[in-house]
Amino acid sequence: MSKKFYVYSTLSADVRYQNTVPGGADLPQVVADVFIKGGAGVANDRFITPRGVVTEVTEEQVEQLRANNVFQLHEKNGYVEISEAKTDPDAAAADMTARDVSAPLVPEDLPADGRPTSDTPDEDAEQEAPRPTSKKRK
């Protein structure tokens, strides 16, 4: 029987970590594929917004994750964590990086006046007219 591990995540989106090797016709061949659930900070169908989520993985999958560069980056930045102990995902997420950049805005992200900040110009400001292109249409 394979040992069980748990991957705790504070990522907003699901992630499929794939390890590949070079294949024919310059197409990589997938040799390992591990799916880790996301959804932290995103309301689910019951309007519950979890701070963290958990995915059960096998010992073989842990080895595949440890060899994946993207997983290593997510782990280094505190978005995912591998554990042998099963615990409440929200409690595990308390010690992890809270949110990634793809997480939806929450009231704490807004300034005191409640209006979102934006890099787009004000409605009253003059906008630059589109420039014509030199390409001719057929």
C-alpha positions as CSV (number, residue, x, y, z in Angstrom):
1,M,0.0,0.0,0.0
2,S,1.3,3.4,-1.0
3,K,1.8,6.1,1.7
4,K,-0.6,9.0,1.5
5,F,0.4,12.6,1.4
6,Y,-1.5,15.9,1.2
7,V,-0.8,18.9,-0.8
8,Y,-2.2,22.1,0.7
9,S,-2.7,25.0,-1.7
10,T,-3.7,28.7,-1.5
11,L,-3.8,29.0,-5.3
12,S,-7.0,30.3,-6.9
13,A,-6.9,28.0,-9.9
14,D,-6.4,24.3,-10.3
15,V,-3.0,23.4,-11.6
16,R,-1.9,20.3,-13.6
17,Y,1.8,19.8,-13.1
18,Q,3.3,17.9,-16.0
19,N,6.8,16.5,-16.4
20,T,7.9,15.9,-20.0
21,V,10.8,14.4,-22.0
22,P,11.8,15.4,-25.6
23,G,9.8,13.4,-28.2
24,G,9.6,13.0,-31.9
25,A,8.9,16.0,-34.2
26,D,10.0,18.4,-31.4
27,L,6.9,17.5,-29.4
28,P,7.4,16.8,-25.7
29,Q,6.0,13.6,-24.3
30,V,4.2,13.8,-20.9
31,V,5.8,11.3,-18.5
32,A,4.1,12.5,-15.3
33,D,0.8,14.4,-14.7
34,V,-0.3,15.4,-11.2
35,F,-3.5,17.5,-10.7
36,I,-3.7,19.8,-7.7
37,K,-6.9,21.4,-6.7
38,G,-7.2,25.2,-6.5
39,G,-10.0,27.4,-5.4
40,A,-8.6,29.2,-2.4
41,G,-10.2,32.7,-2.1
42,V,-12.9,31.8,-4.7
43,A,-16.5,31.3,-3.6
44,N,-17.8,27.7,-4.4
45,D,-21.3,26.6,-5.3
46,R,-22.3,26.9,-1.6
47,F,-21.0,30.5,-1.4
48,I,-18.2,29.4,0.9
49,T,-14.8,30.9,0.2
50,P,-12.0,28.6,1.5
51,R,-8.6,30.0,2.5
52,G,-7.0,26.8,1.4
53,V,-7.7,23.6,-0.3
54,V,-6.2,20.1,0.0
55,T,-5.5,17.3,-2.6
56,E,-4.5,13.8,-1.6
57,V,-1.5,12.4,-3.5
58,T,0.5,9.2,-3.5
59,E,4.2,8.9,-2.7
60,E,5.0,8.5,-6.4
61,Q,3.1,11.7,-7.2
62,V,5.1,13.5,-4.5
63,E,8.3,12.5,-6.3
64,Q,6.9,13.8,-9.6
65,L,5.9,17.1,-8.0
66,R,9.3,17.5,-6.4
67,A,10.9,17.1,-9.9
68,N,8.6,19.8,-11.5
69,N,10.0,23.3,-11.9
70,V,6.7,25.1,-11.6
71,F,5.7,23.2,-8.5
72,Q,9.1,24.0,-7.0
73,L,8.5,27.7,-7.7
74,H,5.0,27.6,-6.1
75,E,6.4,25.8,-3.1
76,K,9.3,28.3,-2.7
77,N,6.8,31.2,-2.9
78,G,4.5,29.5,-0.2
79,Y,1.5,28.7,-2.3
80,V,1.7,24.9,-2.0
81,E,2.9,22.7,0.8
82,I,3.3,18.9,1.0
83,S,2.4,17.2,4.3
84,E,2.0,13.7,5.7
85,A,-0.6,14.9,8.1
86,K,-4.2,15.5,7.1
87,T,-5.6,18.7,8.7
88,D,-8.2,21.3,8.0
89,P,-7.1,23.1,4.8
90,D,-8.0,26.5,6.2
91,A,-5.8,25.9,9.2
92,A,-2.9,24.8,7.0
93,A,-3.3,27.9,4.8
94,A,-3.0,30.2,7.9
95,D,0.8,29.7,7.7
96,M,1.1,30.0,3.9
97,T,1.1,32.8,1.4
98,A,-2.4,34.1,1.5
99,R,-3.3,34.9,-2.1
100,D,-1.9,34.7,-5.6
101,V,-2.3,37.5,-8.2
102,S,-5.2,35.7,-9.9
103,A,-7.4,35.8,-6.8
104,P,-10.6,37.8,-7.0
105,L,-10.7,41.2,-5.3
106,V,-12.1,41.3,-1.8
107,P,-13.2,44.4,0.2
108,E,-9.8,44.6,1.9
109,D,-8.2,45.2,-1.6
110,L,-10.3,48.4,-2.1
111,P,-9.3,51.8,-0.9
112,A,-11.2,53.5,1.9
113,D,-13.7,55.1,-0.5
114,G,-14.6,51.7,-1.9
115,R,-13.7,52.5,-5.5
116,P,-11.3,50.2,-7.3
117,T,-8.0,51.7,-8.4
118,S,-7.3,51.3,-12.1
119,D,-4.5,51.9,-14.6
120,T,-7.1,53.0,-17.2
121,P,-7.6,56.8,-17.8
122,D,-10.5,58.7,-16.2
123,E,-13.7,58.9,-18.3
124,D,-13.3,62.7,-18.5
125,A,-9.6,62.6,-19.7
126,E,-8.9,62.9,-23.4
127,Q,-8.1,59.6,-25.0
128,E,-5.6,59.2,-27.8
129,A,-7.2,58.4,-31.2
130,P,-6.3,55.1,-32.7
131,R,-3.4,55.3,-35.2
132,P,-4.0,54.2,-38.7
133,T,-2.0,51.2,-39.9
134,S,-0.1,50.9,-43.1
135,K,-1.6,47.5,-44.0
136,K,-4.0,47.4,-46.9
137,R,-7.1,45.2,-46.7
138,K,-8.0,43.0,-49.6
